[in-house]
Amino acid sequence: MFTYQLFTAYKSKSFSEGLYHLHMERPPTATGQEWYGDYIYTKDTQYLAEGAFLAPFHPPPEHEPAIVYWWVRVVRKTGEDQNGKPVGVDISLPSEKWALVFAPKPKSE
């Protein structure tokens, strides 16, 4: 489980029409490991990410733990992509990046 809470600066009235774009990415740390990134849009200033959203961020069992970076920006939703995922345009600068360490996926027996 992972919970984020936005800083007060992102709760500005000038962004009242926007959505928060929580972005996470795991760059490769070894040869053959792929980059992975995903995002969600939310109106909430807190978000509990778990399960299916977080699973792909864990590196394969044969790799070491991975650093996952995350940041937030405010966006105005402009539509959806072909898979129904929201898309939009930025209406704020991104926050600073924060980092989490994700353990490898457990080996299946």
C-alpha positions as CSV (number, residue, x, y, z in Angstrom):
1,M,0.0,0.0,0.0
2,F,1.1,3.5,-0.7
3,T,-0.6,6.7,0.3
4,Y,0.2,10.2,-0.8
5,Q,-0.9,13.5,0.7
6,L,-0.5,16.7,-1.3
7,F,1.2,19.7,0.2
8,T,-0.9,22.7,1.0
9,A,0.5,24.6,-2.0
10,Y,-1.4,22.3,-4.3
11,K,-4.7,23.0,-2.6
12,S,-4.8,26.6,-4.1
13,K,-8.1,28.0,-5.2
14,S,-6.6,28.8,-8.6
15,F,-6.5,25.0,-9.3
16,S,-10.1,24.4,-8.1
17,E,-11.2,23.2,-11.6
18,G,-8.3,20.9,-12.0
19,L,-7.5,17.3,-11.1
20,Y,-4.5,15.9,-9.5
21,H,-2.3,13.8,-11.7
22,L,-0.3,11.3,-9.6
23,H,2.5,9.9,-11.7
24,M,4.7,7.0,-10.7
25,E,7.6,5.5,-12.7
26,R,10.2,2.8,-12.2
27,P,13.3,3.3,-14.4
28,P,15.3,0.1,-15.3
29,T,18.1,-0.7,-12.9
30,A,19.5,-3.7,-14.8
31,T,20.0,-4.9,-18.4
32,G,16.8,-6.4,-19.7
33,Q,14.5,-4.7,-17.2
34,E,11.9,-2.5,-18.7
35,W,10.9,1.1,-17.7
36,Y,7.4,1.2,-16.2
37,G,5.2,4.1,-15.5
38,D,1.5,4.8,-14.8
39,Y,-0.7,7.5,-13.4
40,I,-4.1,8.2,-12.0
41,Y,-6.3,11.4,-12.0
42,T,-8.1,12.2,-8.7
43,K,-9.8,15.2,-7.1
44,D,-8.8,14.0,-3.7
45,T,-5.7,15.3,-1.9
46,Q,-5.0,11.8,-0.6
47,Y,-4.9,8.6,-2.6
48,L,-4.4,5.0,-1.4
49,A,-2.7,3.1,-4.2
50,E,-2.6,-0.7,-3.8
51,G,-3.2,-4.0,-5.6
52,A,-3.4,-3.9,-9.3
53,F,-2.0,-0.4,-9.7
54,L,1.1,-1.1,-7.7
55,A,1.9,-4.6,-8.8
56,P,3.7,-3.7,-12.0
57,F,6.1,-1.4,-10.2
58,H,7.7,-4.3,-8.3
59,P,10.7,-5.6,-10.2
60,P,10.9,-9.2,-11.4
61,P,12.1,-11.7,-8.7
62,E,15.6,-12.1,-10.2
63,H,16.3,-8.3,-9.8
64,E,17.2,-6.2,-6.8
65,P,14.7,-3.8,-5.2
66,A,13.8,-0.8,-7.4
67,I,13.4,2.8,-6.8
68,V,10.0,4.2,-7.8
69,Y,9.7,7.9,-8.3
70,W,6.4,9.8,-7.9
71,W,5.2,13.3,-8.3
72,V,2.0,15.3,-8.6
73,R,0.8,18.0,-10.9
74,V,-2.6,19.7,-11.5
75,V,-4.2,19.0,-14.9
76,R,-7.4,20.0,-16.7
77,K,-9.0,16.8,-18.2
78,T,-9.5,17.1,-21.9
79,G,-10.7,13.6,-22.7
80,E,-9.8,10.0,-22.6
81,D,-7.4,7.8,-24.6
82,Q,-8.5,4.7,-26.6
83,N,-8.5,2.6,-23.4
84,G,-10.7,5.1,-21.5
85,K,-7.8,6.5,-19.4
86,P,-8.2,10.2,-18.7
87,V,-5.8,12.6,-20.5
88,G,-5.4,16.4,-20.0
89,V,-3.2,19.4,-20.1
90,D,-1.0,20.7,-17.2
91,I,-2.2,23.7,-15.3
92,S,0.6,23.7,-12.8
93,L,4.3,22.8,-12.6
94,P,5.0,19.3,-11.3
95,S,5.8,18.9,-7.6
96,E,9.3,17.8,-6.6
97,K,9.9,14.0,-7.1
98,W,9.8,11.7,-4.2
99,A,11.1,8.1,-4.1
100,L,10.0,4.8,-2.8
101,V,11.8,1.5,-2.7
102,F,9.9,-1.5,-4.0
103,A,11.0,-5.1,-3.3
104,P,11.1,-7.6,-6.1
105,K,8.0,-9.7,-6.8
106,P,8.1,-13.0,-4.8
107,K,9.3,-16.0,-6.7
108,S,6.5,-18.4,-7.6
109,E,7.0,-22.0,-6.6
